[in-house]
Amino acid sequence: MSELERPERLQIMLTADELAALENWRFDKRMPSRSAAVRELLRRGLTADGFLTAAHGTKSRDFGILPHSADGDRAVDGVPQKE
């Protein structure tokens, strides 16, 4: 068996809404796989400016793919969505 081109594995947990957003983006951009889509999004994010260093004590749940409204409900394009 040949060696893997990408031998490192990264596991992430997503909500159903976040996975749907990823899949929608992937299909819209005609990405061949979820992994390719995530790598492209990581590449774009790592080259983007404007991200500040996370504050001490920030939790993983504070870094979602989809925005939240002020009351904690999900928001789509600034419009709160009831779950």
KATA-V76631 format. One record per helix or strand. SS is the DSSP state (hx for helix, st for strand). FROM is the first residue (numbers start at 1). TO is the last residue. If there is no record, write none. Layout:
SS|FROM|TO ; SS|FROM|TO
//
This chain:
hx|16|28 ; hx|34|47 ; hx|60|62 ; st|68|68 ; st|74|76 ; st|79|81
//
